[in-house]
Amino acid sequence: MRKSVKLIGIMLVVLFIADRAIYQLLHTLDKDIYTGLAVGKINSFLKRKDTVDVLVFGSSRAAHHVDLTTLSTANFNAGQDATKIGFASALVATLKKKGQTILVHIDHDVLYATDYDGQNDAQLLAFHALKNDEIARFFDSYFKEESTLGKISHSYAANGKILSIIKNRFVKGHDYAAQNGYEPLVPTEEQAATFQQILDKNGPGQNTLGMAMTKVNPKSEMFIDYIVRKAQKNDSKLIFFTSPSLLKVDMNVKDRTKTFFETKNIPYWDHGDFFKSLVYTDWKDETHLSDKGAKEYSKYLITELLPYVESTAK
């Protein structure tokens, strides 16, 4: 019995040392990586966040739709694929600069989702929670389980990051600083033709969002409230917005969403129906604009944004 206990103890020590050694290696390799979605874009954001005056947060529909490179004010688009409002709020937690203008993308299906719990967002940021004090504190408050697991096993927190870290350490990918974090989508001729065939057959906007959207998800509201408090603390201008989509949203849902943000005294811009007519080349798919469409939308977005930026700069 004593030998078994001793053996288990030795194994636990070896596993602990191996875990910390793997993390330390990854942490060393991760330094100065600014390419690749797994760590590069987050690193780019953390490097630039307190040097710019305008920041964009959100999912792929922020990353691929908002191009502020023509805005004279320094800016960065921190939008990232496969993320939702919990991910955005964790990044907002790191902000220190006063008087910024903050745009946060939110989709109706996220605001009213019945099953959203933020866990996927937490997993995507667990590695950075070990490196960044503000994200770590956010995890302790809102992602307690992930925070505990990450502290116990650092390599667990790096799950899904290892290959990206190694690849982007030696083979650089897209440089997010090149277009201030904006990630253009440029469909190939084959992709464009396929998308047009699908729309010609089925018609745009056949999927209508709104049938079950009656109650705001409590987790989504919790993260939104956190962003509001953080913006107020930093004397920053805060705007929530929904970017263009071919999916139709029930008018009752639109009105309900508008009222939701009005009660919190926060500007909300619903640009879902920005494009009044269908031009195939403006789109990559039903929910994502092509680079051409994004530039047209962003041109308009900048005109709406300028009064906020100018008032913040005064």
Beta strands, then each sheet from edge to edge (+ up, - down):
strand 1: 54-57
strand 2: 75-77
strand 3: 101-105
strand 4: 208-209
strand 5: 237-242
strand 6: 248-249
strand 7: 268-270
sheet 1: 2+ 1+ 3+ 5+ 7+
sheet 2: 4+ 6+
end
